Amino acid sequence: MKKIIVTLGLIIFIWGCKEKATKVEITNNKYEADWESLSNYKEAAEWFKDAKFGIYAHWGVMSVPAYANDWYARNMHIEGSNEYKHHVETYGKPSEFGYHDFVPMFKAENFDAEAWADLFKKSGAKFAGLVAEHHDGWSNWGSKINPWNAVDMGPKRDVYGELAKAIHERDMKLVASFHIARNLQIFKEQPQKWLNDTSYFPYNPKMPTSSEDPLFAKMYGNISKDKFREDWLGQLKEVIDNYSPDLIYFDSQTQKIPESYKKAFAAYYFNDADKKNKEVVFTHKEGEFPKSVSLEDFEKGRMNRITEEFWLTDETVSLGSWSYTENLALKTTAEIIHVLVDVVSKNGALMLNVSPKANGIIPENQQNILLEIGEWLNVNGEAIYETRPWKVFGEGPTKQEKSGMFLDKITYTAQDVRYTKKGNTIYAIVLGWPGEHVPVTLNSFTSDILGKQVPNVDKLSILGYQKDVVFNQDDTGLHFKTPREIIDNRSFVVKIEIK
């Protein structure tokens, strides 16, 4: 098995630093490490309620193979899998060329944090960031706890730190996503469960995933539960201390982390924010943290109704992989705009993932989609930013039968409408173009839907269209005709000002 040569002195130094860094003490602070105290923190920051749209990136060592998807690092260790066959043909057996051997190939030689931040700003994102650490045990910052980090290996640059600085300089909120919990191997003594994906790297005595060398064991999650949990908390503290993220996103499997560590994290994060006079947010999936302290995230999914609590959807610009692969297929700009609009109408926000190449370049076709979203938001953003749900989220023939993660694709039509509101203005966002000079009726403006609370409309206009729009309101709804020219065939916004 190939190994990166590390001197004994370096290992002792790194792990000595780790022991010191993981000791997190919380004293004389506003929030104690218990759920009752932590529930006093406002889990949905005002900036998050207003922001609605953000961007982040799956990028790191996972981007190097550029094959299959972001689970290549796991599947290359499963004999018989497509990834295993590809790996053997391209690099050799995993016992000869392990996942750790991709680390020197992650050079990020064309990474430009300023260019990334400019692109995210132009896309209309109000918060942005990067995967701080994925399931693969690679840290994109200069960790003193994890030797597998971007400052000591690979690019030998603090790529997360560079991006964090550029994002904050542009008055965007900063995202750090943590997918670390799945990295912990929990089935090494149960061979029948080695392929259970609650452990990202499958234990296999013939492969590096079973290594007990402290360096390799750290990357592959083959360490004790106690050590893993200390590192989990310590690495979060590093990122909070050094970069001040405004939103921390947790992927699944944080049930592997005991309540005491979760409480310690939340208390540390909230107290740090209190001292810095800022509001922060963190998210969870499927009830892995209490809703009283964090917001629920629905990966590739969303709610099918308006909810009282705010929430987040994370979706990717691509099809089939969160990280870059060759010939990566992409969604259309219209699809992403429709998801954003639907999410916002129900009291959620959208965080969209992009997939840069290992060299740090975001492919042009992905950039174009972000720029097109930004152009749409330049015209229609007032119907998204700083809005809240109306009395109903929408109308139309297309139905979302259930709430949750990993929903099937929903294709909307020009007969589907979503609503938001701001003050005395209601926005009807039409998810398509019905045609030129075509009658449109907004059926929600009826007593059948709203009872006695039907608003009286004072003025109706279309964002991006400078001419007056004639309308009338009766018992069957609010009526108008589309202009004689196409406004936007993806989605357009009707601005309805009420008396």
LUMZA-280300 format. One record per residue (C-alpha): z, x negated, y; residue number from 1. Coordinates in steps of 0.25 Angstrom, whole numbers, always signed. Example, Ala and Ser with C-alpha at 12.3 -4.5 7.8 and 13.67 -1.06 7.14 Angstrom:
<recs>
      c3      c1      c2   pado
     +31     -49     -18      1
     +29     -55      -4      2
</recs>
This chain:
<recs>
      c3      c1      c2   pado
      +0      +0      +0      1
      -4      -6     +14      2
      +8      -7     +23      3
      +8     -10     +38      4
     +16     -23     +40      5
     +29     -21     +47      6
     +39     -32     +48      7
     +53     -29     +43      8
     +59     -32     +57      9
     +50     -21     +63     10
     +54     -11     +52     11
     +69     -14     +55     12
     +67     -13     +70     13
     +60      +0     +69     14
     +70      +7     +60     15
     +81      +1     +68     16
     +76      +8     +80     17
     +74     +21     +72     18
     +88     +21     +68     19
     +92     +20     +83     20
     +82     +30     +88     21
     +85     +41     +78     22
    +100     +43     +83     23
     +98     +55     +92     24
    +111     +59     +99     25
    +112     +71    +108     26
    +124     +71    +117     27
    +128     +78    +130     28
    +116     +86    +130     29
    +112    +100    +134     30
    +108    +104    +120     31
    +115    +102    +107     32
    +109    +100     +94     33
    +111    +114     +89     34
    +101    +126     +89     35
    +111    +134     +98     36
    +111    +124    +109     37
     +96    +121    +107     38
     +93    +135    +108     39
     +97    +135    +123     40
     +85    +126    +126     41
     +72    +134    +130     42
     +63    +132    +119     43
     +50    +136    +126     44
     +49    +128    +139     45
     +43    +134    +151     46
     +32    +124    +151     47
     +28    +128    +136     48
     +28    +142    +139     49
     +18    +139    +150     50
     +10    +128    +144     51
      +3    +136    +132     52
      -7    +124    +128     53
      -5    +110    +123     54
     -12     +99    +116     55
      -7     +89    +106     56
     -14     +79     +96     57
     -12     +75     +82     58
     -15     +61     +82     59
      -9     +48     +76     60
     -11     +41     +63     61
     -16     +54     +57     62
     -28     +53     +65     63
     -33     +40     +58     64
     -39     +46     +45     65
     -46     +57     +53     66
     -48     +64     +40     67
     -44     +78     +35     68
     -33     +82     +44     69
     -19     +78     +49     70
     -13     +78     +35     71
     -22     +67     +30     72
      -9     +58     +30     73
      -3     +67     +20     74
     -15     +71     +12     75
     -20     +57     +10     76
      -8     +55      +1     77
     -11     +67      -8     78
     -20     +62     -20     79
     -32     +70     -22     80
     -32     +76      -7     81
     -45     +75      +1     82
     -37     +65     +11     83
     -32     +57      -1     84
     -47     +55      -6     85
     -52     +52      +8     86
     -41     +42     +10     87
     -43     +34      -3     88
     -58     +34      +0     89
     -56     +29     +15     90
     -44     +21     +15     91
     -39     +19      +1     92
     -27     +25      -7     93
     -15     +29      +1     94
      -7     +19      -6     95
     -17      +8      -1     96
     -20     +14     +13     97
      -8     +23     +17     98
      -7     +33     +29     99
      +1     +22     +36    100
     -12     +13     +36    101
     -18     +22     +46    102
      -8     +18     +56    103
     -16      +6     +61    104
     -28     +14     +62    105
     -22     +23     +72    106
     -25     +15     +84    107
     -27     +26     +95    108
     -36     +16    +102    109
     -42     +27    +111    110
     -30     +35    +114    111
     -29     +38    +129    112
     -17     +47    +132    113
     -22     +49    +146    114
     -35     +55    +141    115
     -28     +64    +130    116
     -18     +69    +141    117
     -30     +72    +151    118
     -37     +80    +139    119
     -25     +88    +136    120
     -23     +91    +151    121
     -37     +95    +152    122
     -36    +104    +140    123
     -26    +113    +147    124
     -14    +108    +139    125
      +0    +109    +145    126
      +7    +101    +134    127
      +1     +90    +126    128
      +5     +78    +116    129
      +3     +72    +103    130
      +9     +72     +89    131
     +20     +63     +90    132
     +22     +61     +75    133
     +14     +68     +64    134
     +18     +70     +49    135
     +12     +56     +46    136
     +24     +49     +52    137
     +17     +43     +64    138
     +23     +43     +78    139
     +14     +43     +90    140
     +24     +36     +99    141
     +32     +23     +99    142
     +43     +28     +89    143
     +55     +19     +87    144
     +58     +27     +74    145
     +45     +28     +67    146
     +38     +15     +65    147
     +25     +22     +63    148
     +22     +24     +78    149
     +11     +23     +88    150
     +17     +11     +95    151
     +21      +2     +84    152
      +8      +6     +75    153
      -6     +11     +76    154
     -10     +13     +91    155
      +3      +5     +96    156
      +4     +14    +107    157
     +13     +25    +111    158
      +2     +36    +110    159
     +12     +48    +111    160
     +18     +41    +123    161
      +5     +39    +130    162
      +1     +53    +128    163
     +15     +58    +132    164
     +14     +51    +146    165
      +0     +56    +149    166
      +3     +70    +145    167
     +16     +71    +154    168
      +8     +64    +165    169
      -1     +76    +165    170
     +10     +86    +166    171
      +8     +91    +152    172
     +20     +93    +142    173
     +21     +83    +131    174
     +20     +87    +116    175
     +25     +79    +104    176
     +23     +84     +90    177
     +31     +80     +78    178
     +26     +82     +64    179
     +36     +72     +58    180
     +44     +81     +50    181
     +34     +83     +39    182
     +33     +68     +37    183
     +46     +67     +29    184
     +44     +66     +14    185
     +53     +76      +7    186
     +47     +76      -7    187
     +47     +62     -12    188
     +56     +65     -23    189
     +49     +77     -27    190
     +35     +73     -32    191
     +31     +88     -34    192
     +32     +90     -19    193
     +26     +77     -14    194
     +14     +85      -9    195
     +22     +95      -1    196
     +17     +94     +13    197
     +31     +96     +19    198
     +31     +81     +18    199
     +18     +75     +25    200
     +17     +63     +16    201
     +17     +66      +1    202
     +26     +56      -6    203
     +18     +48     -16    204
     +23     +36     -23    205
      +9     +30     -23    206
      +7     +31      -8    207
     +14     +26      +4    208
     +20     +39      +6    209
     +31     +35      -4    210
     +34     +22      +3    211
     +48     +18      +5    212
     +45      +7     +15    213
     +52     +11     +27    214
     +40     +10     +36    215
     +31     +18     +27    216
     +41     +28     +23    217
     +43     +32     +38    218
     +28     +35     +39    219
     +27     +43     +26    220
     +41     +51     +28    221
     +47     +45     +15    222
     +60     +43     +22    223
     +74     +50     +21    224
     +76     +63     +27    225
     +87     +58     +36    226
     +79     +46     +41    227
     +67     +56     +43    228
     +75     +66     +51    229
     +82     +55     +60    230
     +68     +49     +63    231
     +63     +63     +66    232
     +73     +65     +77    233
     +72     +51     +82    234
     +57     +52     +84    235
     +58     +65     +91    236
     +69     +58    +100    237
     +59     +47    +103    238
     +48     +56    +107    239
     +57     +64    +116    240
     +64     +52    +123    241
     +51     +44    +125    242
     +40     +55    +128    243
     +48     +68    +132    244
     +39     +78    +125    245
     +39     +92    +130    246
     +35     +99    +117    247
     +39     +94    +103    248
     +31    +100     +92    249
     +36    +100     +78    250
     +27    +102     +66    251
     +32    +108     +53    252
     +43    +103     +43    253
     +54    +101     +53    254
     +62    +108     +43    255
     +64     +94     +37    256
     +72     +91     +49    257
     +87     +95     +48    258
     +92    +105     +59    259
    +101     +94     +65    260
     +89     +85     +68    261
     +81     +97     +74    262
     +93    +101     +83    263
     +95     +86     +87    264
     +80     +85     +91    265
     +80     +98     +99    266
     +93     +94    +106    267
     +87     +80    +109    268
     +74     +86    +114    269
     +80     +97    +123    270
     +91     +88    +129    271
     +80     +78    +132    272
     +72     +89    +139    273
     +84     +94    +147    274
     +87     +80    +152    275
     +73     +78    +156    276
     +73     +92    +162    277
     +61     +97    +154    278
     +58    +108    +144    279
     +53    +105    +130    280
     +48    +112    +118    281
     +48    +110    +104    282
     +41    +118     +93    283
     +43    +121     +78    284
     +36    +127     +67    285
     +40    +138     +57    286
     +55    +139     +62    287
     +58    +124     +60    288
     +66    +124     +73    289
     +73    +136     +79    290
     +65    +144     +89    291
     +77    +144     +99    292
     +73    +129    +102    293
     +59    +127     +99    294
     +45    +135     +98    295
     +38    +138     +86    296
     +24    +132     +83    297
     +13    +138     +75    298
      +3    +128     +70    299
     -11    +133     +70    300
      -5    +147     +72    301
      +2    +156     +82    302
      +9    +170     +84    303
      +2    +183     +83    304
     +10    +190     +93    305
     +18    +187    +106    306
     +31    +180    +104    307
     +43    +179    +113    308
     +45    +164    +110    309
     +35    +154    +114    310
     +28    +146    +103    311
     +17    +135    +100    312
      +4    +134     +92    313
      -2    +121     +88    314
     -16    +121     +85    315
     -27    +110     +84    316
     -40    +109     +90    317
     -46    +105     +76    318
     -48    +111     +63    319
     -42    +106     +51    320
     -34     +94     +56    321
     -24     +91     +67    322
     -27     +76     +68    323
     -41     +70     +70    324
     -51     +70     +58    325
     -66     +67     +58    326
     -75     +79     +60    327
     -63     +87     +65    328
     -67    +101     +67    329
     -62    +108     +80    330
     -58    +122     +85    331
     -66    +128     +96    332
     -60    +129    +110    333
     -61    +144    +110    334
     -52    +144     +97    335
     -41    +136    +104    336
     -42    +144    +116    337
     -40    +156    +108    338
     -28    +151    +101    339
     -22    +146    +114    340
     -24    +160    +120    341
     -18    +167    +108    342
      -6    +158    +108    343
      -3    +160    +122    344
      -4    +175    +122    345
      +7    +175    +111    346
     +17    +166    +118    347
     +13    +153    +112    348
      +7    +139    +116    349
      -4    +131    +109    350
      -4    +116    +107    351
     -17    +111    +103    352
     -19     +99     +94    353
     -30     +88     +96    354
     -34     +78     +86    355
     -37     +64     +92    356
     -44     +53     +84    357
     -35     +41     +80    358
     -41     +33     +91    359
     -35     +42    +101    360
     -48     +50    +105    361
     -48     +65    +105    362
     -62     +69    +100    363
     -71     +74    +111    364
     -73     +88    +104    365
     -58     +90    +104    366
     -57     +86    +119    367
     -68     +96    +122    368
     -60    +107    +116    369
     -48    +103    +124    370
     -56    +102    +137    371
     -62    +116    +134    372
     -48    +122    +132    373
     -44    +116    +145    374
     -56    +122    +152    375
     -53    +135    +147    376
     -38    +134    +152    377
     -43    +129    +165    378
     -49    +143    +167    379
     -39    +151    +159    380
     -26    +144    +159    381
     -19    +154    +168    382
     -20    +163    +156    383
     -13    +153    +147    384
      -3    +144    +155    385
     +10    +150    +159    386
      +7    +163    +153    387
     +15    +172    +144    388
     +11    +183    +134    389
      +8    +197    +139    390
     +12    +209    +133    391
      +2    +208    +122    392
      -4    +195    +117    393
     -18    +200    +115    394
     -28    +210    +109    395
     -41    +210    +101    396
     -46    +211     +87    397
     -42    +197     +82    398
     -28    +197     +75    399
     -18    +186     +71    400
     -11    +192     +60    401
      +1    +183     +59    402
      +9    +172     +66    403
     +11    +158     +61    404
      +5    +144     +59    405
      -9    +141     +53    406
     -16    +154     +56    407
     -30    +156     +52    408
     -40    +155     +63    409
     -41    +167     +72    410
     -54    +169     +79    411
     -53    +178     +92    412
     -64    +186     +99    413
     -67    +191    +113    414
     -60    +204    +110    415
     -47    +196    +108    416
     -38    +195    +120    417
     -25    +187    +123    418
     -15    +190    +134    419
      -6    +181    +143    420
      +1    +184    +156    421
      +6    +177    +168    422
     +14    +185    +179    423
      +6    +197    +182    424
      -7    +192    +176    425
     -11    +195    +161    426
     -22    +186    +155    427
     -31    +192    +145    428
     -38    +181    +137    429
     -50    +185    +130    430
     -53    +176    +117    431
     -68    +176    +119    432
     -80    +181    +127    433
     -83    +196    +125    434
     -97    +194    +132    435
    -102    +195    +147    436
     -99    +208    +154    437
     -92    +215    +142    438
     -81    +225    +144    439
     -67    +220    +139    440
     -55    +229    +137    441
     -41    +223    +137    442
     -34    +233    +128    443
     -20    +228    +130    444
     -19    +234    +143    445
     -16    +247    +138    446
      -4    +256    +136    447
      -7    +256    +121    448
      -4    +241    +121    449
      +6    +239    +133    450
     +12    +253    +133    451
     +16    +256    +148    452
     +15    +242    +152    453
      +0    +241    +155    454
      -2    +232    +167    455
     -10    +237    +179    456
     -21    +227    +181    457
     -24    +222    +195    458
     -35    +212    +193    459
     -43    +206    +182    460
     -51    +193    +182    461
     -56    +183    +172    462
     -52    +168    +173    463
     -64    +159    +176    464
     -72    +171    +182    465
     -72    +172    +197    466
     -78    +186    +198    467
     -70    +199    +198    468
     -68    +207    +185    469
     -68    +222    +186    470
     -58    +229    +176    471
     -52    +242    +174    472
     -39    +246    +167    473
     -37    +259    +159    474
     -29    +265    +147    475
     -38    +257    +138    476
     -36    +244    +143    477
     -41    +234    +154    478
     -56    +233    +155    479
     -65    +223    +161    480
     -79    +216    +159    481
     -81    +202    +156    482
     -90    +194    +166    483
    -105    +193    +165    484
    -103    +178    +162    485
     -95    +171    +151    486
     -82    +167    +156    487
     -78    +159    +143    488
     -82    +163    +129    489
     -69    +157    +123    490
     -59    +165    +130    491
     -58    +171    +145    492
     -46    +176    +152    493
     -44    +189    +159    494
     -34    +188    +170    495
     -27    +202    +173    496
     -18    +203    +185    497
      -9    +215    +184    498
      -2    +223    +195    499
</recs>
